[in-house]
Amino acid sequence: MKRWTIGKILKRLINQTSYSSKEDKSLSDVCHAYELILQRPIDSNGKSFWEAKIKNGTFSRTLLVDTLVSSPEYQMLKKTPFHEMVHLARVEWIKKLPDVSFILDIGGSSPNIDQGALIELGYPYRPKKLFIFDLPPEEQYWGKPKFPQDRDYSFAWGNLKYFHGRAENIQTVGALQHTKFDMVYMGQTIEHIMPEFLPGVLEWIGDHLADDGKFIFDTPNRLITAIQSDAFIDPDHKIEYTPNELRDILHRCNFSISDSWGLLPMPKTFKLKKFSPQEVYDHALVSNELEISYLFAFSCERN
Protein backbone atom coordinates (compact mmCIF):
# COMPACT_ATOMS: atom_id res chain seq x y z
CA MET A 1 0.00 0.00 0.00
CA LYS A 2 1.51 3.35 -0.99
CA ARG A 3 2.09 6.00 1.64
CA TRP A 4 -0.10 8.64 -0.01
CA THR A 5 -2.99 6.20 -0.17
CA ILE A 6 -2.71 5.41 3.53
CA GLY A 7 -2.42 9.10 4.33
CA LYS A 8 -5.57 9.98 2.38
CA ILE A 9 -7.54 7.22 4.06
CA LEU A 10 -6.33 8.25 7.50
CA LYS A 11 -7.18 11.87 6.81
CA ARG A 12 -10.72 11.02 5.78
CA LEU A 13 -11.25 8.84 8.84
CA ILE A 14 -9.81 11.42 11.20
CA ASN A 15 -11.89 14.24 9.74
CA GLN A 16 -15.05 12.32 10.51
CA THR A 17 -14.44 12.58 14.24
CA SER A 18 -13.80 15.43 16.67
CA TYR A 19 -11.09 15.12 19.30
CA SER A 20 -10.57 16.81 22.63
CA SER A 21 -6.79 17.11 22.15
CA LYS A 22 -3.97 16.77 19.66
CA GLU A 23 -2.78 13.69 21.55
CA ASP A 24 -6.14 11.97 21.11
CA LYS A 25 -6.05 12.72 17.40
CA SER A 26 -2.54 11.32 17.04
CA LEU A 27 -3.42 8.17 18.94
CA SER A 28 -6.45 7.72 16.68
CA ASP A 29 -4.09 8.00 13.69
CA VAL A 30 -2.08 5.15 15.17
CA CYS A 31 -5.10 2.92 15.76
CA HIS A 32 -6.42 3.51 12.24
CA ALA A 33 -2.98 2.80 10.77
CA TYR A 34 -2.78 -0.56 12.53
CA GLU A 35 -6.21 -1.48 11.16
CA LEU A 36 -5.36 -0.37 7.63
CA ILE A 37 -1.75 -1.49 7.31
CA LEU A 38 -1.37 -4.47 9.65
CA GLN A 39 -5.04 -5.43 9.34
CA ARG A 40 -5.51 -5.88 13.08
CA PRO A 41 -6.24 -3.84 16.22
CA ILE A 42 -3.29 -2.24 17.94
CA ASP A 43 -1.71 -4.35 20.70
CA SER A 44 -0.82 -3.05 24.17
CA ASN A 45 2.93 -2.87 23.47
CA GLY A 46 2.36 -0.97 20.25
CA LYS A 47 -0.02 1.43 21.97
CA SER A 48 2.48 2.14 24.75
CA PHE A 49 5.27 2.70 22.21
CA TRP A 50 3.30 5.25 20.19
CA GLU A 51 1.86 6.99 23.26
CA ALA A 52 5.43 7.64 24.38
CA LYS A 53 6.28 9.07 20.94
CA ILE A 54 3.22 11.33 21.08
CA LYS A 55 4.01 12.60 24.59
CA ASN A 56 7.68 13.37 23.91
CA GLY A 57 6.90 15.17 20.63
CA THR A 58 8.63 12.74 18.26
CA PHE A 59 5.44 11.41 16.65
CA SER A 60 4.60 12.06 13.00
CA ARG A 61 2.28 10.39 10.55
CA THR A 62 5.20 9.77 8.19
CA LEU A 63 7.14 8.00 10.95
CA LEU A 64 4.06 5.95 11.82
CA VAL A 65 3.46 4.76 8.27
CA ASP A 66 7.13 4.12 7.52
CA THR A 67 7.55 2.12 10.74
CA LEU A 68 4.55 -0.11 10.11
CA VAL A 69 5.23 -0.65 6.40
CA SER A 70 8.86 -1.61 7.07
CA SER A 71 7.97 -3.93 9.97
CA PRO A 72 8.50 -7.71 9.60
CA GLU A 73 4.80 -8.22 10.33
CA TYR A 74 3.75 -6.13 7.33
CA GLN A 75 6.39 -7.73 5.11
CA MET A 76 5.03 -11.15 6.06
CA LEU A 77 1.52 -10.03 5.10
CA LYS A 78 2.72 -9.26 1.58
CA LYS A 79 4.53 -12.56 1.10
CA THR A 80 3.96 -16.27 1.59
CA PRO A 81 3.16 -16.88 5.29
CA PHE A 82 5.88 -18.50 7.36
CA HIS A 83 4.02 -21.79 7.90
CA GLU A 84 3.61 -22.10 4.13
CA MET A 85 7.33 -21.51 3.66
CA VAL A 86 7.94 -24.43 6.04
CA HIS A 87 5.68 -26.56 3.85
CA LEU A 88 7.42 -25.42 0.66
CA ALA A 89 10.82 -26.33 2.13
CA ARG A 90 9.53 -29.82 2.89
CA VAL A 91 8.10 -30.12 -0.62
CA GLU A 92 11.51 -29.23 -2.04
CA TRP A 93 13.30 -31.66 0.27
CA ILE A 94 10.98 -34.58 -0.47
CA LYS A 95 12.17 -34.53 -4.09
CA LYS A 96 15.61 -35.63 -2.84
CA LEU A 97 14.38 -38.91 -1.37
CA PRO A 98 15.35 -42.13 -3.17
CA ASP A 99 13.18 -44.13 -5.55
CA VAL A 100 12.36 -47.39 -3.72
CA SER A 101 9.86 -50.21 -4.08
CA PHE A 102 8.63 -50.81 -0.52
CA ILE A 103 8.03 -48.04 2.05
CA LEU A 104 6.79 -47.93 5.63
CA ASP A 105 5.58 -44.43 6.53
CA ILE A 106 5.25 -44.04 10.31
CA GLY A 107 2.78 -41.26 11.08
CA GLY A 108 1.99 -40.95 7.39
CA SER A 109 -1.79 -40.70 7.23
CA SER A 110 -3.34 -37.71 5.46
CA PRO A 111 -6.85 -36.49 6.25
CA ASN A 112 -7.26 -35.47 2.61
CA ILE A 113 -6.05 -38.23 0.28
CA ASP A 114 -6.08 -41.99 0.64
CA GLN A 115 -2.54 -42.33 -0.79
CA GLY A 116 -1.03 -40.77 2.33
CA ALA A 117 1.01 -37.76 3.42
CA LEU A 118 4.24 -38.75 1.65
CA ILE A 119 2.64 -38.69 -1.78
CA GLU A 120 0.53 -35.66 -0.87
CA LEU A 121 3.75 -33.81 0.01
CA GLY A 122 5.10 -34.47 -3.47
CA TYR A 123 7.25 -37.59 -3.29
CA PRO A 124 8.15 -37.89 -6.99
CA TYR A 125 8.15 -41.70 -7.19
CA ARG A 126 5.58 -44.42 -6.60
CA PRO A 127 6.48 -47.57 -4.66
CA LYS A 128 5.08 -50.97 -5.53
CA LYS A 129 4.01 -51.28 -1.89
CA LEU A 130 3.33 -48.58 0.72
CA PHE A 131 2.46 -49.34 4.34
CA ILE A 132 1.18 -46.46 6.49
CA PHE A 133 1.27 -46.80 10.27
CA ASP A 134 -0.57 -44.13 12.25
CA LEU A 135 -2.91 -43.61 15.17
CA PRO A 136 -6.48 -44.89 14.90
CA PRO A 137 -8.52 -42.61 12.61
CA GLU A 138 -10.40 -40.93 15.49
CA GLU A 139 -7.11 -39.99 17.18
CA GLN A 140 -5.06 -38.83 14.20
CA TYR A 141 -3.29 -35.52 14.63
CA TRP A 142 -4.74 -33.69 11.61
CA GLY A 143 -8.26 -34.96 12.22
CA LYS A 144 -10.26 -37.98 11.16
CA PRO A 145 -9.52 -38.84 7.51
CA LYS A 146 -12.19 -38.38 4.85
CA PHE A 147 -11.79 -41.97 3.63
CA PRO A 148 -11.84 -45.40 5.33
CA GLN A 149 -8.62 -46.94 6.57
CA ASP A 150 -10.02 -50.37 7.38
CA ARG A 151 -9.23 -51.76 3.92
CA ASP A 152 -6.39 -52.13 1.44
CA TYR A 153 -6.09 -49.91 -1.62
CA SER A 154 -4.87 -50.74 -5.10
CA PHE A 155 -3.64 -47.95 -7.35
CA ALA A 156 -2.11 -47.96 -10.80
CA TRP A 157 1.31 -47.60 -9.15
CA GLY A 158 0.92 -50.29 -6.46
CA ASN A 159 -0.75 -51.39 -3.22
CA LEU A 160 -1.34 -49.53 0.04
CA LYS A 161 -2.12 -50.97 3.48
CA TYR A 162 -2.99 -49.09 6.68
CA PHE A 163 -1.98 -50.18 10.18
CA HIS A 164 -2.90 -48.45 13.42
CA GLY A 165 -1.36 -47.96 16.84
CA ARG A 166 1.17 -45.77 18.63
CA ALA A 167 4.70 -45.52 17.27
CA GLU A 168 6.00 -46.37 20.75
CA ASN A 169 4.27 -49.77 20.44
CA ILE A 170 5.04 -50.60 16.82
CA GLN A 171 6.77 -53.82 17.87
CA THR A 172 3.39 -55.20 18.99
CA VAL A 173 1.82 -54.96 15.51
CA GLY A 174 2.06 -58.58 14.41
CA ALA A 175 1.42 -57.95 10.70
CA LEU A 176 4.60 -55.85 10.49
CA GLN A 177 6.99 -58.10 12.35
CA HIS A 178 8.30 -60.26 9.49
CA THR A 179 8.58 -57.53 6.86
CA LYS A 180 11.65 -55.70 5.57
CA PHE A 181 11.37 -52.25 4.00
CA ASP A 182 13.49 -50.40 1.45
CA MET A 183 12.69 -47.17 3.28
CA VAL A 184 11.17 -46.33 6.64
CA TYR A 185 10.05 -42.71 6.56
CA MET A 186 8.92 -40.36 9.31
CA GLY A 187 7.65 -36.96 8.19
CA GLN A 188 7.51 -34.65 11.21
CA THR A 189 6.79 -37.63 13.47
CA ILE A 190 9.84 -38.30 15.63
CA GLU A 191 9.15 -35.24 17.81
CA HIS A 192 5.73 -36.72 18.71
CA ILE A 193 7.31 -39.91 20.12
CA MET A 194 7.99 -39.98 23.86
CA PRO A 195 11.80 -39.77 24.04
CA GLU A 196 12.23 -42.67 26.45
CA PHE A 197 10.65 -44.96 23.83
CA LEU A 198 12.65 -43.69 20.87
CA PRO A 199 15.63 -46.10 21.23
CA GLY A 200 13.23 -49.06 21.12
CA VAL A 201 11.48 -47.65 18.04
CA LEU A 202 14.83 -47.10 16.32
CA GLU A 203 15.96 -50.63 17.15
CA TRP A 204 12.74 -51.97 15.58
CA ILE A 205 13.25 -49.81 12.48
CA GLY A 206 16.83 -51.03 12.11
CA ASP A 207 15.71 -54.65 12.35
CA HIS A 208 13.11 -54.07 9.63
CA LEU A 209 15.27 -52.38 7.01
CA ALA A 210 16.14 -54.40 3.93
CA ASP A 211 19.77 -54.63 2.81
CA ASP A 212 20.77 -51.06 1.88
CA GLY A 213 17.46 -49.86 3.32
CA LYS A 214 17.15 -46.23 4.47
CA PHE A 215 15.58 -44.63 7.53
CA ILE A 216 14.71 -41.05 6.56
CA PHE A 217 12.99 -38.35 8.62
CA ASP A 218 12.67 -34.62 9.17
CA THR A 219 11.97 -32.75 12.39
CA PRO A 220 12.04 -29.22 13.90
CA ASN A 221 15.41 -27.91 15.07
CA ARG A 222 15.34 -26.89 18.73
CA LEU A 223 18.31 -24.58 18.18
CA ILE A 224 15.86 -22.38 16.24
CA THR A 225 12.48 -23.22 17.74
CA ALA A 226 13.81 -22.33 21.22
CA ILE A 227 14.42 -18.81 19.90
CA GLN A 228 10.92 -18.72 18.46
CA SER A 229 9.20 -19.97 21.62
CA ASP A 230 10.01 -20.96 25.21
CA ALA A 231 7.48 -23.77 24.79
CA PHE A 232 7.51 -26.35 22.03
CA ILE A 233 6.10 -25.01 18.75
CA ASP A 234 3.31 -27.60 18.86
CA PRO A 235 1.55 -28.70 22.07
CA ASP A 236 1.60 -32.34 20.92
CA HIS A 237 5.39 -32.40 20.64
CA LYS A 238 7.00 -34.54 23.31
CA ILE A 239 10.45 -33.13 22.57
CA GLU A 240 12.23 -31.00 19.97
CA TYR A 241 15.76 -32.14 19.20
CA THR A 242 18.91 -30.38 18.13
CA PRO A 243 20.82 -32.00 15.26
CA ASN A 244 23.62 -33.13 17.57
CA GLU A 245 21.18 -34.72 20.02
CA LEU A 246 19.68 -36.88 17.30
CA ARG A 247 23.09 -37.67 15.81
CA ASP A 248 24.14 -39.05 19.18
CA ILE A 249 20.93 -41.08 19.59
CA LEU A 250 21.22 -42.53 16.09
CA HIS A 251 24.85 -43.51 16.60
CA ARG A 252 24.04 -45.18 19.93
CA CYS A 253 21.30 -47.15 18.15
CA ASN A 254 23.79 -48.37 15.52
CA PHE A 255 22.75 -46.09 12.68
CA SER A 256 25.15 -44.24 10.43
CA ILE A 257 24.04 -41.02 8.78
CA SER A 258 24.53 -41.13 5.02
CA ASP A 259 22.97 -37.77 4.17
CA SER A 260 21.58 -34.72 5.94
CA TRP A 261 19.75 -31.53 5.06
CA GLY A 262 18.76 -28.23 6.61
CA LEU A 263 15.28 -27.02 5.67
CA LEU A 264 14.53 -23.28 5.74
CA PRO A 265 17.89 -21.77 6.78
CA MET A 266 17.64 -18.90 9.28
CA PRO A 267 21.24 -17.69 9.84
CA LYS A 268 20.23 -14.27 11.20
CA THR A 269 17.93 -15.82 13.77
CA PHE A 270 20.64 -18.29 14.77
CA LYS A 271 23.32 -15.61 15.10
CA LEU A 272 21.34 -12.88 16.86
CA LYS A 273 19.11 -15.21 18.89
CA LYS A 274 16.08 -13.19 17.79
CA PHE A 275 13.42 -14.88 15.67
CA SER A 276 13.30 -13.18 12.25
CA PRO A 277 10.77 -15.04 10.07
CA GLN A 278 11.11 -12.63 7.16
CA GLU A 279 14.69 -13.81 6.51
CA VAL A 280 13.45 -17.10 5.04
CA TYR A 281 12.72 -15.32 1.75
CA ASP A 282 16.42 -14.53 1.32
CA HIS A 283 17.79 -18.07 1.27
CA ALA A 284 17.37 -21.36 -0.56
CA LEU A 285 14.71 -23.62 0.92
CA VAL A 286 17.12 -26.53 1.47
CA SER A 287 20.78 -26.35 2.44
CA ASN A 288 23.49 -28.46 4.08
CA GLU A 289 23.61 -26.22 7.18
CA LEU A 290 21.54 -28.10 9.72
CA GLU A 291 22.26 -26.08 12.84
CA ILE A 292 20.94 -22.79 11.39
CA SER A 293 17.81 -24.24 9.75
CA TYR A 294 14.27 -24.34 11.09
CA LEU A 295 13.99 -28.05 10.29
CA PHE A 296 16.60 -30.70 9.67
CA ALA A 297 16.51 -34.14 8.09
CA PHE A 298 18.65 -37.27 8.14
CA SER A 299 18.99 -40.30 5.88
CA CYS A 300 20.38 -43.23 7.88
CA GLU A 301 21.49 -46.83 7.44
CA ARG A 302 21.77 -49.53 10.05
CA ASN A 303 25.38 -50.52 10.76
Secondary structure, DSSP 4 states (H G I P E B T S, - for coil): --HHHHHHHHHHHHHTS--SSHHHHHHHHHHHHIIIIISSPPPHHHHHHHHHHHHTT---HHHHHHHHHTSHHHHHHTS--HHHHHHHHHHHHHTTS---SEEEEET---SS-TT-HHHHHT-SS--SEEEEEES-GGG-TT-S-SS--SS-EE-SS-EEEEEES-GGGGGG-GGGTT--EEEEEEES-GGGS-GGGHHHHHHHHHHTEEEEEEEEEEEE-HHHHHHH-SS-SSTT-S----HHHHHHHHHHTTEEEEEEEEEEE-HHHHHHTS--GGGGGGS-SEES--TTEEEEEEEEEE-
